[in-house]
Each structure stands twice: as C-alpha cells, then as structure tokens.
Amino acid sequence: MKKTAMVMSKFWILCIGWYLVGCDGQTEPSEINLQSEYPNTLDLSGIPANPKDRSVYSFSDLGAWHSYSLSGKPSGGFAGPFLMTDENGLWASKQLVTLQLSLGDRALDWASAKMVNSQYFPGRLIQTYLLDGITITQKLIFISNRSTLVQFQIESNGKQPKVVTSLKTSTWLPDWKFSVEDSQLLLQSDSSKTKVVLTFDQLASGSIVSNSFMGQEQQFDLNPSFPVKINYVQSAYFTEEERTKDQLTVDKALVNPTWALANNQKRWNEYLGKTLTKMDGATIDSVYQTVAVKSLNTLINNWRSAAGELKHDGLFPSYAYRGFHGFWAWDSWKHSVGLADIVPQLAKDQILTMYDYQDLDGMIADCIFRDTLIEKHNWRDTKPPLSGWAIAKVFEATGDTVFIQELYPKLKKYHQWWYDFRDHDQNGLCEYGSTDGTRVAAAWESGMDNAVRFDEATMLTNEGGGYSLDQESVDLNAYLYAEKLYLAELAQVLGQSGDSERYEQEAKELANQIKEKYFDAETGFFFDVMLDGKVIEVFGPEGWIPLWAGLASEEQAGAVLKRIMDAAKFNTKVPLPTLDASHPKFNPKNGYWRGPVWLDQVYFAIRGLEKYGYQEEADELKMKLFNNAQGLMADGPIRENYHPITGEGLNAKHFSWSAAHLLMLIRE
C-alpha cells in the first residue's frame, strides 16, 4: 500500500533533517591544517552485505551510538548507519539515504560516475564524484553524541539544464517501519528502543512504500559560481528526552552548516595537536605520526556516550567485535591514561562510569552494559588494580582537584577491598579470585583469562568472604604497590599527610615482600608463588610488572632484562609475547594469553626497562613492534593482539586498549 505524506522538519533512528540552499553566502571552513593532513589512516570503506556484516568498518565521533562508512564506489551517500544499539550492532541499511539526481528529464546513474576521492579524515568523511559534467561532494560529520550532519554540494562545470534532486530513504531490516508523525519521518521497530529520524527544515512531501521513503523532488538552476548545497541531519535516539535536548544543535547545524563544519575542524585540530606532541612538549617523531593519529581515531570511533545503565561516557573495547559492546574495568583504566591530556573529560568519564558500579564493600564490576536485557553486568570478578594509575595520570594532565576529591575515598575503598576479600592467609600479599567461587572467573580477574600460570590453580574460600586462587600473583601485588604510591601522591595533593605517609610506608614494606618472595635468583625472573611456597616457574609478562612499578632492585631488573632480550623467550619478531616462546604450551595463533603479544604488556615492559636506564633495549623492542606488527604502519586496523613469530594481527580489530598503549609508547 502506498502512503503520501507532507513531511516538515524532523525524522527518527537517525534524525535526518535536510536544508536546501542555492548559495548560503558563507565561506566553507578551510580543510587545511592537521585534520586534512592524515587521510585514510584506517580503511573505512565498503558496503555491508547484510545487517550483521562485520567486515565493513565505520566512523563515529562524540560518543554516538551509530556510525558510517565510505561507500567504496560511486553512490549517492554513505554506507550505513551501523547501529550499536541492538544485537551488539546492526546495519540499518546498505545506504539509508541516497541522493537521486536528474539533469532536466534525464536521470543520472551513479554507476557512470568517476570517483575523484573517497577519504576518511580524522573527524569527517568526504566523497567527491564527477558525473555528467557536474561535481558532487559529500561530507559527513557528527555534531553531537546523537546526530550527524551530511552535506551534498553540487557544482556545475559548465552550462547545464536544471538539476533535479530527491532523497530516497530505505532500510533492509524487515521489522523496522517508516511512519510519519508530527512532521517527522520515523524509522523504528517494536523490538527496539532506538528510533531513526529524518528532519527537513523546509516543507516536503514524500511517499512511503514498504521499507522505503521517496522524498519530493526539488529543482535548481546550476550556476558554476554558486553551488547547490543540500544539508540533512541523521540522529539515533534512545529516548524522547535525548531528542529534545539535541534539537537546538540539530537546528543550528541545519541553519548554519558552515558553523558545524568549522567547529568540527577546530575540535579535531585540537585533538591532533595534542596527539602529535610528546608529554615533554616535543613533536613526536615523524615515523610514528600516522600511527599516533590512527590510534586516536580508533579510540574516538569506540567512544560511546552515557545511555541506559551507563551513567558516564566511556569506550568499547571494539565496536567491530560482537562481544565487546560494553565497558570493562581494566580496559577503562588504560583508555583513560591514553586520553588523559588529549580528551580529558572523556578520560575522567571513563573512570567515573566504572566507579558508578562500585559496591558497598568497594569492589568494582568487571564489565557493565547499556541494556542489561541484552548483556548482564559481570560481578563475578573485578580486574587488576590500575584505577589509581589512571586517576593519578588524569590529575597530572588536568590538575583537577575536584575530580580527585570525588574519587580519592572511592579509590581507598577499592584498594582496601583487595586485602579484605583477596588475601586468603592475611599475609599482606593478595591473590586473584572470584565472588562465585569459580576458577574461570578468578582467571578473568587477572585479565589474563587462560594464562598458563593458572593451569594448576584451585579455589579457596576466604574467611572474610569471597574466594581466592591458591597462588599469590606477582603482577597483582606489584600493581597494588604502585597504587599505594599513587594514593600517597593524591593524599598529599588533598592535604591528607597522614594517609600519604601511611601509604608510602605500606608501599616500602610491600616492595620488600615482593622482591624477597617472588624473585627467583637462579632463573633471574619474577614468578607467582603457591600458598604452600611452590614457585610457578612460567615465564610471562607478570615477571616484568615489578620493573614497571619501579620496585625491583637494580640487580633484579638487570636479570629480567636478560630474559626479555633472549630471542628464544621474549625477543621475537613482534616482541614480548604473553608466554615464553620456548614453553611447550606456547600457542600464539589460538592461545589468547598463551603466546600472543598484547600491547599493554609490551608497554609495561618497555616503560619498565626505561625506568632502569635500559633505553637502547627499550627502543629496539619498540621499533620491532612498530615495524613488524601487521598493518600497524599502514591502514590496517589496530588489533587486540599479534602473533609474535609471524606478526599477524589476531582477534578483535580496532581495539581500544592497544590504541591507548600505542599512544603512550609514542608520546611518553
């Protein structure tokens, strides 16, 4: 059945608004400067084959829950949107909105167009085509955490008949339907909380036929001196309240798209200026600049704004991986450090969103999600104690004492939680564990889910509550040592000298325990130890965490260095695997934490070596990483981990904590 409707101003998943201009009388913002100097650091082009296609990667910004791709071939729009709202991600359409063109009575075929450029710049997508003597430039930017501005610019290369334009909107999701309501074209489903919206600022009529909407044709004279511009806004909303809050920004962008484009350029040039500057103020080496920008782009593409049960903004581990559409504690601390002086408010929010889920005992959930009807928050375990590091680094970057005042008592409580619920024999040395008594959750708590060092571990019930593995982990206690020093620093800032002195003394005592109990002089490495005193002689990254924490003696650090630089163990093609390469259980292809190279552990090793003056060795390892990790120096996605022998990228693509640690390696 065909429906005809008068549509004025606004539409819903995507709020698409359009604004037709013969000439807006304003000059476009310059596309020079940093934003235009780093095109296509990631390959974000392609048309999805089906709603769940994970082979096409996309761009988003400002924490939006939807994203887009370059079409990869001449077409009347951008691919998408990809909605990160239902079923861990769905493409609403191959191309939700398509520009239809005619010259006079003759319809133009996009298949006949010549592509001039198709580029993903930091913060924007641009496609330019030549078609029958006219140039069509398409731009896409995000103007808020719910809305996207798209602009078509049509220029004549000579005398042409009138150009006729219309926007066709279509979806391939069978249970999503278009409807007209209060001057809005809505795309929505009874099974989803998300609404996609198209908003027109001029009166327009159109027809709904099945799963598509054909907008009214508009006719323009083509003048080489005055290009025709069509602007519309696409928005994805969860609630009516979000839409109302966003409407002023949508209206302003449609009335003045030049403002929106200029604001986007200004914001991204600020991001890039910080990204390309080392922490000491020097410009980063040219060889690393593209990787640094790619890392920033990866992080921003994974940025999600507060929604549902997520009370603050944060980052997905990877929007491109089905199981990673939530916030994880360990990941969050790393993201925050990587972004602390680049996007400081996001770095703060990433910490706050996890502390929103701190229980009365002080524990922080392992992972949290927007909609618990889709995914449940995980309280079976927490993650290693690195939030003190993150909070201290954010303070170092911002000097925000209000932020510290809010988080300091919460951090103290979380720090003490380890000693209350994860120290089975109350000797001041903690173990990983779980709340449900399962060994699998206890291994998750380490962050190294299936590490060989846990193969023989069993569970113990703690008197104070909770469960522990029957082994003390050197990395856990080294992290706690570092956190005591960060707590001491923060206490000093807040004028709590008593706390500061206490944490410094505790750190000193803990360092002595770790050096004495976990370092094996014969092998020259730090190992986990069973509660019965048996040393777990498995060489893994936990053995260099004492160097990162700065607690190892000079002699111990020198011994660990020899193991790290041994080509038979850790100095592989891509260096620093998560298991000694000579171990019989070394399985980098399918082992997850039994051999692949994880970039957080690479960072901890390199920073540890630098702390002890081994700069030459640290630089050698860093160069091997950048030169040999597949696609890192080109437009390949940043991977969750890498094969240490072949360099192949492994597991999730567009992985946030890898990107965060690359920025740290480049900028510190």
N, C-alpha and C positions, 0 to 999 in steps of 0.2 A: 504494500500500500504506500502511496506517495503522499507526503505531507508538505505543505507550503507554509512558510513562517516568515514573519518580519522579525529580524534579529537586530538589536541595537546594543552596542557596547560590550557585554561581557560573556565569557564562556567557561566551563569547569573540567578533568584530571589535570588538565592543562588549562589554565585560564588563557585563552588566546584572544588578544584584543588586536584589532588592526586599525591603522590610521593611514589614510591615503593622502599623499602630498605630491603636488606637481613640483613645487620647489619650496623647501622650508625656510629659505632665506638665511640659513646659518651655515657656517663652515664646519666640515667634519673635523673631529679631533685628529691630530696628527697621529700616524701609525708608525712614527719613528721611535727612537729610544729603545729601552730594553725589551719591551713587550714584543716588538717586531723583529728582534734580533735572534730569537730562538724558536723558529718554526719546526713543527713536527718532531719534537723530542720523543714523542710516543706515536706509534701508528694507531690512530683512532679513526680509521676509515673502513667502510663496509656496510652492506645492507644485511640485516639479520634474516635468516631463512625461516625462522619460526619464533613464536613468542618466548621460548626458553633458550634461544640460541646464545651460548656463552662464548662464541668465537669472535664476536664483534665487540670492541671495547669503546668506551664512551667518555665524554667530558661533562663534568658538572662543577659547580662553584657555590660558595657561600653557604654550604650545608644543605643544598637542595636534595630532595629525595627522588629526583628524576635526572636523566642525562641524555646526551645526544651524540651522534657520530657524524663525521663527514660521509657523504653518500658514496664516495669512491668512484663514481661515474656521473656524467651529466644528468641532473634531475632537478625538479622544481622545489627542492627543500633539503632538509637534513634528516638523517635516519633517526627514528625514534619517535617518542621518548622511551627510554628504558626506565621502568618504574620500580624503584627499590622499596616497594610498599607491601606487596603480596607475594606469597610463594617464594620469598627470597629473590625476587626480581622477575619482571615480565616486560617484554617489549609490547607497548600498546599498539604499535603498527610498524610496518616497514618504514613508512613515512606518513606521519599523522596528517600533516598539512603539505599540500603540493600546490605550487603556483602554476596556473594554466595560462598560456599566452596565445594570442592570435594577432596577426597583422592584418587589419581590415577584416575580411571574411575568412582568411586562411589560418587555420590552426597550426601552431608550431609544435614540432615534435622534438622533445628533449634528446632523443636518441641521435639527432642530427647536430647537436651542439658540440662545440670544441671546448675542452677544459683548458682554461688559462692557468688557474691554480686551485689547489684544494689544500688548505693549511690549517693546522691546529697551532695557534699561538697560545702562550700562557694566558688563560682567561678568556679566549674567544675562538670561535670557528669562523672561517671565511672560505667561500667558494666563489669562483668567478668563471663565467662561461661566455663564449661567443655563439650567437645563434641568429642567422639570417640578418646580419648587419646590425644587430644590437648586442650590447654587453650587459649581462645580468650579474650583479654582485650580491651575494647572500652573506649576511653576518648574523652571528648568534652570540649573545652574552647573557649572563644571569644578572638580574637587577635586584634580587632578594633571595631569601632562602626558600622561596616557593615559586618564583616567577622568572621567566626567560623572555628577553626581547629578541625578536627576529626581524631583520630588515632586508627587504629586496630593493635594490637600486637598479633601475632600467635606464640605459643610456643609448641614444641613437648615434650611429657612426656616420650618418648622412640623412638625406631626406627619406622619410618613411611614412607609410599611412598610419592612421591611428592605431595605437596598441590597445588591445582588449585583454583585461586581466580578470581572473577569478581565483578564489582559493577553494580547493577541494579537500575535504577532511574525511578520513576513513580509518577504520580500525579492523583488525582481524581477530579480536577477542570476541568469541561468539556470545557471551553473556553480558557484554558491555553494549549499552544502547545510547544513541543520541536522543536528546529531547530538548525542547525549547521551553524555558521557564523564566519569567521576569526579565525578558530581553537578553537572556543568556542561552548559549548552546552548551548543554551539559553532556558529558560522556561519563557514564557511571554504571555500576553493577550492584545488584542487591547483595552480592557476596563480598564486596569490598568497601572499606571506609574511605577510599580515595575517590576524589572527583577530578575529572579533567575538564577544563573550561576554556572556551574561546570568547574573547571580548572585543567587540567592534565599537569604535568611537564615532562612527557615522552610521546612520540608518542603512541597513542592508537587508535584503530578502534572500532566502535560500530554500532549498528543498532537502528534506530528509528522505532517503531511500535506503531501506535496510540498514547496513552498517556504514553509511556514508552521509555526508552533508555537502551539497554543492552551493557555494556562495554565489550571490548575484554578480553578474558581470559588470565591470567598471571600464569606461573608455577614456583614454588620454591621448593628447597630442604629444608626439615625440619631438623634442627640440634638443639638438646637440648641446646647447648651453644650459639646459635645465632638466636634469634627470628626474624621472618619476621615482618616488620612494613609497614603498608600502611597508608599514611597521605593524607588527602584531605582537601580543604578549601571550606566552603559554605559561600556565601555572598549575601546579599539583597541590591540592589541599586535602588535609585530613578532616578539618572542622570548619564550620561557618565562621567561627571566631578568627581563625587564621586568615581567612579570605577578607574579612572586614578590616583586619589590621594591615593587610598587604595592599589594600585598594589605593591608598594615596600614592604609593610608589608606582603601582601599575599605571595610574592616571598620569602621573608626572612623566613617566618614561614615554608614554604614547604622545603626549603633547609636545615633549621636548626630547626626542631620541638622542640628539646631539649631547645633551647633558648626561644621559645614561652612558653613552659610549665614552665620553671624556672621563666620567667618574670611574668606569671600569679600567681605563688605561692608567689613571693616576694610582688607583689602588694596587694594580698589578706591578707597576713600576716600583712602588714602594716595597712590595714583597721581593721583587727581583733584586733591587738594590741591596737589601739585607742579605739575601741568599748568596749573592756573589761577593760578599765581604766576609773575611775571616773574623773570628771573635776578637782578634787584636787590632782590627781596623784595616788590615791589608787586604788587597784584592786577591781572591783565590787564583791559583794557577790556571792558565787558560785551558790546559788539558782536562781539567775537572769541571769546567763551567757548564758544559752541556749536561753532564751527569747531575750536577747540582740542581739545574733547572728541572730536569726530568724527575728528580726526587721530590722537589717542591710540587710539581704538577701531580705526581702520584698521591701525595698527601692530601692536596686540596680536592682531588677527584673522589677521595674516600671520606671527605668531611660530610657529616650528617648533623643537622640542627636538632634541637630539642623537639621531641614529639612523643606522644603517648606516655609511656613509662620512663622515657629518657628525659630527665629534667634539665640537663645542660647539653650543649653541643659536644661532639666527640668525633672519632674516626673509626670507620670499619677497618678491620684488618685488610679486607679486599672486597670491593663492591662486585668484582668479577667472579668471585667464588661463592657458590651457593650456600655453604655453611658458615659464612663469615659476616652476616648482616646483623651485627650487634657490636657491643663494646666489651673488650676484655681488659682485665686489670693490668696484667704485665705489659701488654701492648700499649695501654694508655700512658703508663709512666714514660715509656720510650718515645711515643709520639710527642708528648709534652716537652721533653728535653730537646728534641729535634726542632720544634717550632717555637721555642721559648722567646726568642728575640725577633722572630720573623712575623708570626701572627700571635702575639702574646695573649690576647683574650681567648683564642681557641685553645692555647696551651693550658690556661687556667681552667677553662670549662671542661677540658678533657679530664683533669684531675678531679674537679668538683663532681662530675657526673658519676664517677665511681664512688666517691665518698658519700654521695646521696644514698648509696646502698651499703652503709656501714651498720652492722647490728649493734645491739646494746653491749655485747662483750668486746666489741672493737673490730671484729672480723669484717673484711670487705669481700663481696661476692666475686667469684671468678669471672663471670660474664653476665651481662644484662641486655635486655632487648626492648624494642619499642612496643611490641604487641605480644603479650605472654600467651595469647591464644594460638600464636604461631610457634614461638620459642619460649621456653621457661627459663627464668634466671637460674644460674647454677650456684647453689650454696653448698655443694658437696665438698668444695675446696676453695682456697684462695689462690694467690700467686705470690712468687718471691717478693720480699720487701724492698722494692725500689721506689716507692712513692716519696720517701724522704729526699732521695736524689732528685726526683722530678720537681718537688716543691722548692727545694733549695735553688735549682737551676732557673726556675721561673722567677724566683725572687732576685737572683743575681742579674737576670735580664731586665726586670721591671722595677725593682725597688719598692714593690707594692706591699707595704706593711699591713694593710687591711686584709689582704689575702692571707698573709702569714698568721695574723691574729685569729682568723677564722679556722685555719687548718691545723695550727700547731697542737691544740688539745686533742684533735682527732687523730693526728699522726702519733702522738704519745700513746693514745689508747690502742691504736693498731700495733705499734711496736711492742707494747706490753703483752698484747694478745698472744704473740708467739711464745712467750715464756710461761703464760698461763695455760695454754692449750696444746703446745707442741714441744714441750721439754719433759719427756717421759720420766727421766730419773732426776730431774731438777738439779742438774749439774751446771746450768748456765749455757749449755750447748744444745741447740734445737734440732728437731727432725721435721721433715715433711710429713704430712698426714692428711686426714680427711675427717669430715663430720659424720659420714655414714659408715665408717669402718672398712670401706673397700680399698684395696690396694691400687686399683686403677685410678681412683680419684686422688690418692696420695701421690702417685707419679705425676698426674696432671698438675698438682700443686707445685711441683718443682719447675714446671714449664717445659721440662724435657720428657715428654709423655712416656716414651718407651726406651729411655736410655738404658744401656747395658748394665750400668752400675746398680740398677734396681732389680735385676733379674732374680736375685735370691732373697729379696727382702720380704718380710712378713709383717703383719699388723699387730700392734699392741694397744690395749685400752689404757688411757691415761686417767689417773685418779681425779684430776680436776675437770674432766670432760674432754671429749674428742678422742681421736685415735692418732697414733704415730707409727711410722715405719720403725723397724728395729735397727736403724742406722742413722747416724748423725752425718749431715751433709756439709762439706766444707764450703760450698758456694753459699748456702743459706746463712751460715754463721759469718762469712765474710761480708755478705750484704748487710746483715744486722750490725756488724762492726761499723761499716760505712754509714749506716743510718744513725747510729749513736753520734757520730761526729757531725752529721747534718743537723740532728736535733740540738746538739750543743751550739752550733752556729746560729740556728734560728732562735734558740732561747736567749742568746746574747743580744741579738737584734731587739728582742722584745723586753730586754731588761731583766730577764729571769736568770740571774747569775748562779743561783743555787742549782737550778736544773742544768745549766751549762757545765758547771764543774762536775756534777754527778755523772752526766753522760760521757764527759771526757775521761773520767776515771774508769767507768764501766768499759769504755772502748779499749783503754790500755790493758785492762785485765783480760778482756776477750781476745785481744790480739795475741797475748802471751799463750792463752789456751790453744788457739788455732795453730800457732807456729809450733807448739810443742806436740800437739796430738795428731795433727793431720799431715804434717810434712814427713815424708819418708826419705831420710838422708841417703839411703843406699841407691834408690832409683832417682832421686832428685826431683820429686814431684809431690803435689798435694793430693790426697785421696780422701774419700769418705771412709768412715770407720763404723763398724757394727758396735752395738751397745756392749757386746761381750769383748770388745777390743780388737777383733779381727779387722785387718786393713783390707779394703776392697780395691785391689790393685788393677783398676781400669783407668787408662789414661783418657781423660776427656776434658772439656773446657772448664769444668768445675775446678780443675787444678791450677788455672791461671787467674781465677777471680781474686785470690789474695793479692795479686800484683795490682789489679785494677783498684782494689780497695786501699792499696798502699800499706798493708800491714806486714808483708813478707820482709824478712831480713835481706840485706844485700846479697848474702851468700845464697839464700834460698832463691831469690829472683834470678841469679846467675845460673843456678841449676835448672830452673824451669825454662829459661831461655834456651838452653842446650836441647831440651826435649822439643820445644816449639820449632826450632830451626832444623831438626832432624827430618830429612826428606822421607824417611821410612815411616815417620809418625804423623807429623802435622804440616811440614813444609811441602805440601802437594802443589799441583798445578794451580788450583784455586786453594789457597792455604787455609789452615785451621779448621779441619773437619771436626765434627762433634764426637768422633771416636778415632783413636789411634788407627792409622791406615794399615798397620800390621796385625791388628786384632782379628781373630778368626770370625768374629761376628760383624766385622766391618761390611756394611751393605748400603753404600751411598745411593744407589738407584731407588730402592724401595724401603730404606731403613728409617726415614723421618729423622729421628735423633740418634741413629746408629751409623752415622757416617756423613750425611750431607753437611755442607757449610752453611751455617746460619750467620747472618751479618751482625746480629747483636753480639754473638760470641767472638766474632772477628774484632769488633770494636773493643770489647773488653780486653782482649789480648794485646792489641796494638797500643791502646791507651796505657795498659799496664807496663808494657815494655818502655814506653816513652817516659813514664814516671820514674823508672830506674835508670834512665840515661841511655837506653839502647835504641837511639834514634835511627841509626843506619839499618838495623834489622827491622825495625817497625816500618820504615819507608819501603824496604824490599818487599815485605809482606803486602803492604798496601798496594804497591804497583802491580804485583802478581794478581791481586784480587781484581783491580780495575781492568787490567789487560786481558784476563783470561775468563772472567765470568761472562757467559754467553749473552750477547746483546746489550751489555751494560753501557758500552761506549757508543752504541748505535741507537736505533729507535725501538729496540725490543723492550718488552715490559720488565720492570724490576720484579724479581722472583722471590718467593718465600725462602728458598734455599737453592744451593748449587751443588753440582756433582764435583767433588774435589779432584778427580782424576781427569775427567773429560771437559769440565767447565759447563756442562749442560745445565740450563735452568730447570728447576724442579718445583713441583707442587703449585701452589697458588701464584697467579700473576697479579701484578700491580699491588704488591704487598707493602703495607704502610710502615711496619717497623724496620724493614730493610731500607726503605727510603729515608726514614728518620736517621738511621745509623750511618748511611752514606753521607748525609749532610754533616753529621758530627765528625766523621773521618776527614771530610774535606775542609770543614770550617774551623775546627779546634786547633 
